[in-house]
């Protein structure tokens, strides 16, 4: 009986050690996963910040192009009207 009790005690200790190691592995894996999630979240924030920066830049460029286009249209319209008036006055 005494040997059987010692055997059971060794099995219990072994099971507890195995369980403790499994818990530690799981905690380490969970911590690693948490750190990875934080890293991905930071990368996502950086990408979003970069995209916003690019968006602002391209909106500014678009506004400049639209302004230049409006100026060219105005000049072209004025030149056309001037030429039309000149032709009209020559051939009355």
Phi, psi and omega in degrees: 000321180297317178295320179297319178297317179295319178298315178297320179296317178296319178296318179297314179297316179298317179296318179297319178296317179298316179296318179297316178297319179296319179295317179296319177298317181295319178296318179297317179296319179295317179296319178297318179295321178296316179295320178297318179297320178296319179297315179295321179296319178294318178298320179296317178298318178298317179297317180297319178297318179295318179296320178296321178297314178295320180300315179297318180299313183290328175295320178296316179297319179298318179297319178297315180297319179296320179295315179297318179298318179296320179295315178298319179297317180296314180297315180297317179296317179297316179296319179297314182296319179297315179295319179296318179296320180295315179295318180298318181288331180286324187250036177286000000 
